[in-house]
Amino acid sequence: MPPRVFVQMEAFDIHSPIHRISVDQFHRMIDAGVFADGDRVELIDGEMRDMSPIGPPHGGSTNSLTMIFAPPLAGVAIVSVRGPLVLDDGTEVYPDLMVLKQRDDRYARSNPTAEDVLLLVEVADTSLALDTGVKLAKYARAGIRRYWVADIPHRTLHDYRDPDRFGQRYRQLHSLREGLLDILIEGIEIRVETAELFPG
């Protein structure tokens, strides 16, 4: 009987390595016209991700949020709709709505960072898993103090508070399907009727 031969196979990674880019590189690609008009792309942890299309329910909820926050905060804070937010060297996202600290240049000299955000809102239609998963962890780690998710499929507003920057989560969550929610921004109390966020 011939002797047995044992061959030791070296372990190897079957997955291709990911090439990550920085926010600066991302901006250079935008300036160079790499993306077609209408492309909606975010950068998360150095990876470019296509953003979900904006359907009528998504657009309606975003319009409702703008109508709720923009009038009472005029001259006190800046309401940004789908504007850029830099979280770290490899992450630039475009939340559906942000309430930002007032700044004379209206953020023309540099994009806002987490320290500028008073409230951040994502409207979730097909993006609920991303908004309550990867993005939630990024926002908590960055120290975003108040994070809302307008959950269109369930017509529910999820109100995340008290970020745990090390645990990448929020310590408090209040979910409302109906009723009123009060929020104090720069000394101005704004009352939000949950049903107004889900028109139609």
N, C-alpha and C positions, 0 to 999 in steps of 0.2 A: 504494500500500500504506500503510495507516494506521500511524502511529508506534507502536512498542511502549511500553507503560506498565508500569513495574516498581513494585510496591507492596511496601514493606518492612513485614513483620508483626512486631509487638513480641512477644517471648517472654513467656509467662505461665505460672504454676504451676497445673497442672490439679488439684493436690491441695489440699484444704481445710486451712487451718492447724489445728494441734492446740492445744486449750486445756488447758494443764497446771495442776494444782492442787498445793498444798503439803500436807505432812503435817497441819498445823493445820486446813486446810480439810477434809481427808479426815476428821479426827476430828469436826469439827462436823457433817458429813453423817451420820456414824454416830450421833452423839448426837441428831440431828433425826429419826432413823428413816427415812432415805432408802432404806436397804437392807432387804429383807424378811428375816424370820427364816430362817436357813439359808443365806443368801447368803455365799459365801466370796470375798472380793475383796482383792487386794493393790494397793499403789500403787508403781509402778516408774517412776522419772524423770517423775513428775507424771501418769502415765497409769494409770487404774484397769484392772486385769486380773482376769478371773474365774479362780479357781483350779480345778484339775481335781478332779472328784469323787473321794472316797476309797472305793475298792473294797476287797474283802476282802484281796487280797494286799498292798495298800498299808497297810491297817490292821494286818495281821499283822506286817509288817516294822517298823512304828513301835512296836508293842507289844513286839517283841523288843528293839529298841534301848533302850526305857525300862527293861526288866527287866535289861539288861546294865549300864546306867550308874547307875541310881538307887540301888540298894542300897550299892555301895561308896563312892559320893560323898555319902551322906547326912551333912549337917552340915559338909561341906567345900566343896561347890559346889551350884549349883541346876540341876536338870534341867528344862528347859522344853519342853513338847510343844505345838507349833503356837502358841506365844506370839509376841507382836509383837517386831520388831527394826527400829529406825530406823537407816538407813544415811546419809541426808542429808536436806535439807529437802524433797525430793520423793519419797522412797522409804521405805516401811514394808512389810516383808514378814513372812510367818508361816512360818518354816521348820518342817519336820516335827519336828525335835529340835535343841535347843541345850543345851550345857553352859556355864553362866554362872558368873562369879565370884560368890562368896558375898557377899550384901549383907543387912544387918539387916532392911530393909523388904521384902525379897523382890521388889524392883522395883515396889512399890506406888506410890511417889511419882513415878516416871518410867520409861518404857520403856527397856530395854537398848539400847546402841549397840554398834558393832563392837568397841570397846575392852573390853567386858565379856565377849566371847565367847571361850571356850577351845576349843570344838569346835562346828561347825555341820554338821548332816546333813540332806540332802534325800532323800526316798524318791521315786524316779522310776519311774512306771509309764507314763503317757501324756505326762509332762512332761519327758522326758529331754533333748530339744533345748533347752528353756528353762533347765533346771538346769545344763546344761553349756555354755550359750551366754551369754545375757543375764545370768542370775543369777551365773554364775561370774565374769564380768567385774566385776559390781558388788561381789561379795564380795572379789575380789582387790584392787580399787581401794580398798575400805574398810579393807583390812589384816587380814581374817579369816585367822588363822594356819593353821588346819587346817579343811579342808572335805571332807566325804565325800558321795558320791552313791551310794546303794544302788540299783543299776540292776536293777530287777525283771525286765525282758524277757530280759536276758542273765545274770541271777543273779550279778552281779559287783559288787564294792565298789571304787569309784574313790576313792583317797585323794590329795587335792591338798594340797601343802605349799609353803611359801616363796612368799608372794604378791609379785608384781611390781606395785606400786601404780600405776606409770606405764604399764606395758604392759597392765594390766588382765588379767593371766593369772597362772597359777601356774608356778613354775620346775620343780617336781617333781610327777610323777604316778606312783602305784603302783596297778595294777589287779589285784585278786585274785578268782579264781573259787572258790578253795578254800584252806584253810590258816588259819593264825593271824596276827593282827595285834595287836601290842602298842602301847598308847598310854599315855603318862604325863600325868596330869592332877592338878595341885596335889599332886605328890609321891606319888600313888597310881597304881600300874601296873595297867592293866586289859587283860586278854587277851580278844580277840574272835575267836571262831570264825566265819569267813565264812558257813558254811552256816546258822548260827543266824539270820542276818538275812533269810533267805528260807525261812520255814517253809511247809509244805504241798507 
